Amino acid sequence: MISEQGREVTLFHVGSGECCVLAASCILPMITFDIALDAAEDSDLLVIDSKTFGALAQDNIHAEAFTYRQATERFSDCMWVMQQVLFMGLDARLAIWLLDEAARGGSPRIAATHDEIARHLGSAREAVSRMLKYFAREGLVRLSRGAVEIVDARRLRQLAA
């Protein structure tokens, strides 16, 4: 989501083979907020117009159930992000994000700038840079231009708990 002031927070990731029904508020009229989509890599997308999808969901209980299941899963993801933003310190949020990204990419090296990380976390770049430098001094991560490498995942998990 992007605020009117330009601050961003990543609510969820959509992976290969997944779909995003929350991005289609025209399909689910109960959705009353805007979501910005950002492709992190080259993507092939299938776009179905709302009239066609609405007719499909109305005539096919499986399509309707799939849509609502997807919506509830994404809503759960959004609530997890809200819980983090509202009730966790930046250190825990950053540790969780780093561990999640390493797991998603299958590597302890995460290609992301401090600014990109800050946008994902809904925080200021300066605050993220300070926390990453602290993590580096503590031997949790190694910083390089445009990347962060997890050095001590066990201690990061402790921070995330």
N, C-alpha and C positions, 0 to 999 in steps of 0.2 A: 504494500500500500504506500501511496505517496501523499503526504500532507500538503495543504495549501502553501506551506512555507518551504516545500521541497524536501523535507525529511522523508526517508524511506525506511521500511522494515520489511523483511522477507517473511511472508506468512507460511509458504510451503514451496516445495520443489515438485515439479511434474517430470517424471522420468520417462525413459523410452518405453513406448507401448502403453503409457498411461493417458488418461484424459482429465480435463479440468472443466467440470460443469459449473463451478463458481464463476468462471470467466464468462459464462454465457448467461448473464442475468436476464436476457430476453427469453430464455428457456424456463428459468425458475423465477417467476415474478415476485416471489417472496424476498429475493435478494435486493436490498436497497442501498448498496454501497458499490463504489467503483473499485476495480482491481486493475492494476497495471501488470502486463505480462512482459517478461524480458527473456529472450532466448539466449542462454549462455553459450550455445554452440549451434552450428548449422542444424536446422530441423526441417523435417517434412511434416506438414500439418494437414489434417483433414478437417475441413470446415463444413459444418452442416447448418443450413439456415434454420431459424427457429420454427418456421411453419412446418417444415418437413419433419424436424425432430419432434415437435409437439404432437403431430399426427402419429408418428411412430410410437411415442411413449403412451399416447392415449389408446392405441390399438394393441399394444404389446405390453403385458404386465411385466415381462422380464426387462424390457427397456426402461420402464418406469421405475422398477425396483433398483436397477443398476444406477439410474440417475440419482435417486434419493440416497442410496448407499454411498455413492461418490461424494455427494454433498455433505453427508454427515461425517465422513472421514476427513474431508477438507476442513469442515467446521471444527473438528477435534484438533486438527493441526493448528488452526488459528487460535484456539483457546490455549493450547500449549505455549504458543508464542506470547500471547497476552499474559499468561502466568509468569513467564520469564521476565518480560518487560516490567511488569508491575511489582513482582515480589523477589526477584533475584538481583544480586549485584552484577556489575559488568564482568568481574572476574569469572563468576560461574557461567554466565551467558556466553562469554568468549570461549571458555574451556569446552562447553557443550558444543558450540558451533564448530570449533576446530576438530573435535573428535567425530562429529557427524560428517563433516566434509571429508576427513581422512577415510572414514568408513565408506562413504558414497563413492569416492574416487579410487579406493583400494590401495592407497599409498599414504605414508605419513607426510608427504610433501604436498602442500596445498598451494596452488597457483592463484593468488589473490593479493591485491594491494590492500594497504590499510584502509583506504577510502572505500573499496568494495566491501570489505569486512564490516566497516562501520555502517554502510547502507543496509547490509543484511541484518544487522543487529538493531538498527534504529538508534544509533548512537553517533556521537561526534568523532570524526577521524582522529582528532587530537587525543581524545580519551582512549580510543582503541590503540593508538600508537604508544601511549604511555603504558597501557596494560601489557601490550606485546613486549615492550622493552623490559618490563618487570618480569614477565614470564621467561624471557631470554636470560636475564641476570640470574634467575632462580634455576636455570638449566632445564626448563620445561620445553622450550622451543628454540630453534635456530632461525634467525631472520636473514633473508637475502632479498635483493631487489625483486619485488613482485611475487614473493613467495614466503611461506612459513612452513617450517618442517618440525613436526612433533618429535621431540627427543625423549620425553618421559611421559608416556601416555598414562601410566598408573597414577602419577601425581596429578595430572590433568583431570582424570576421573574423580579423584578425591575432591578437587576443587568444584567439580560439577555436581557433586552429591549434596 
